Amino acid sequence: MTHSELILLGDAVWLDFVNSARGRTLSPPDLLPDAQAYARWSRALQLDAGGSADFPLALSFRHQLSALAEALHAGLQPPAASITAINAQLAHAPGTHQLTRVSGTWRLRFAPLRPAGTLEAVARSAAATLADPQTFVRQCAAETCSLFFSDDSPNQSRRWCTPALCGQNGRVERRRGQLH
């Protein structure tokens, strides 16, 4: 797997993780078929994958996050099992809470004692999405694409994971339908 084979939309690390089992075709390949691919994916995102023993946990966590993405896209409450899985990963991060001044106001933030491992970083990304009421999870509107993305546009009107690719294909298909 080369970096160009990865689907990294840049919206949220956790959605990139979920999208590693999804794609722009009806039967996309799993981009993380083994521990080595998982380690390469983690390195591409500059994360620490840990050992290959973590791979089964990573697949289970990806499954829980997929259920979360599907629920959020459908406007449903997050599944309890997904929240439990996120909290379990967040519990691994050693650190302290610190009071810091940001733009003239005080904020409580968590300061980790070490860089986050892959699953911790994915869990933080998912938690940040859930905690932001202005961010919505959407599934691409292209017929063959099953990728998720986060929509933080002012009117939540984003329809495609990649407007230049899936959006262009959608516009072409609509025009073809109008001509026939």
N, C-alpha and C positions, 0 to 999 in steps of 0.2 A: 504494500500500500504506500503510495507516494502522497505527499502533502496535497497534490492536485486531485487525488481521488477522494479526499475527505469532503464532506459537506459541512462547511463551517459558515453559517450565515452571519455570525458575529452579533446576533441579537442577545443571546444568553447561552452560557456554557452548558446549562442543563438541557436546553433544547437541542444544541448540537449533539449532545450525548444521546438523547432520545432519537434524533434523526439518523444516528449511525445504524439504525435498524429499519430505516424508511428510505424513500427515494422519489425520483421523478419518473419512475416507470411503474407498471402495474405489479411487477414482482421484483422489487429491488433486492440486491444482495446485502447480506449483513456485513457491514464494514468492520465489525469486531468479531470475527469468527473464532479467534483464539487469543490466548494471553499475549502473544507477541504483537498482534494487531492492536490490542488494547494498549499495550505499552507504547507503540508508535503513535497512536492517537493522542495519548497523554503527553508525549514529548512534543507533538505538533502544537499543542495548546500550552506548552511550557509548564506542565504539571507533573507531579511525582506519582506514578501509577502504583508504587509499592511493589510487592512481589507477585509472582504468578499465582500464588495461593489466593489472592484477592479477586481473581478473575470471575469465579462463580458468583461471588458477592456483587461484583460489578454488573453482571448480567441480571441478577435478581433486582438490583437497585434500578437498572434501566427499565425493567418491566414495570416497577412501581411508578417510576416517573412518566412512563408512557401512559399509564392509566390516569395520572394527574393531568397531563397535557390534554388528553381526550376529554376529561371532565371539564376542564377550564374552557376548552374550545366550545363545548356544548352548553356552557353557562351553568354547570352544575357545581355543587360543593366539592371541594377536594376530597378524594377517598381517604378515610381514616388510615388505611394501611400505608398510603403514600406519605402522609404527614408523619407517621411513626417511623418510616424508613428515613426520611429527611432528618428528623430529630436524632435518630440513632447515629447518623453520620456526623451531625453537628456536635454531638457529645464527645467525639474523638479529639476535637481540637483543644489542646491545652492553651491557656492564655488567661488574660485578666480583662476586666472591664475598666475603662478609663473615661474620665470626664474631660472632654476637650471643648475648646471654644471654636466655633465655626461661624464665620460671618456675623459675629457679635452675639451669637446665642450659644448656650451650652448644650452639648449632645453627649449622650452616653454611647460609647462604642467599645467593641471587643477588640483587643489587641492580642493576636495570636503569638505564642512563644516560638513557633516554627512555621515554615511555609506549609500551606495546606496540601494534603495529598489529593489525588484526583477526585475521589468520591466526596471528600470534604468540600472541595471547591465546587463540585457539581451541586452538592446539597446547599451550599451558601447561595449559589446562583438561583436555585429553585426557591429558596426561602425569600430572597430579595424580590423575585417576581411576585410571589404570593403576598408579600408585605406592601407592594406598591399598587394602590388602587387605580392608578392611571395606566397600568400596563395590562394588556389583554393577550391571551394566548389564542392564536388562530391557526387553522390548518389551511394550506395553500388551496386556492380555488381552482387551480388547473386540474383538468380531468384525470390525468395520470400521476399527479404529484401528491404524495402523502406527507410532505414535510410540514413541521410546525415552525412558527416564528412568533416573536413577541411584537405586538402592535401597541406602540405608545404614541401614535399620531394623535393630533388634537381631536379629531372626530372619529377615531377608531375605524377608519375606512380602508385600511390596507387589506388587499385581497390575495396577494401573491407573495411567496417566499422570496422570489427574485423578480422584480418587475421587468427587468431586461430579458429574462429567459421565460419564465412561466407566464408573466403578464403579457409579453409580446405574443406568445403562442395562443393565449386566451383571446386576445383581440383578433388574431387571424382566424381562429375557429368561429368566432361570432360573425365576422364578415362573411365567411363562407356560408354560414347558415342563412344569412340575410339574402345572399345572392341566389340561393336555390329555392 
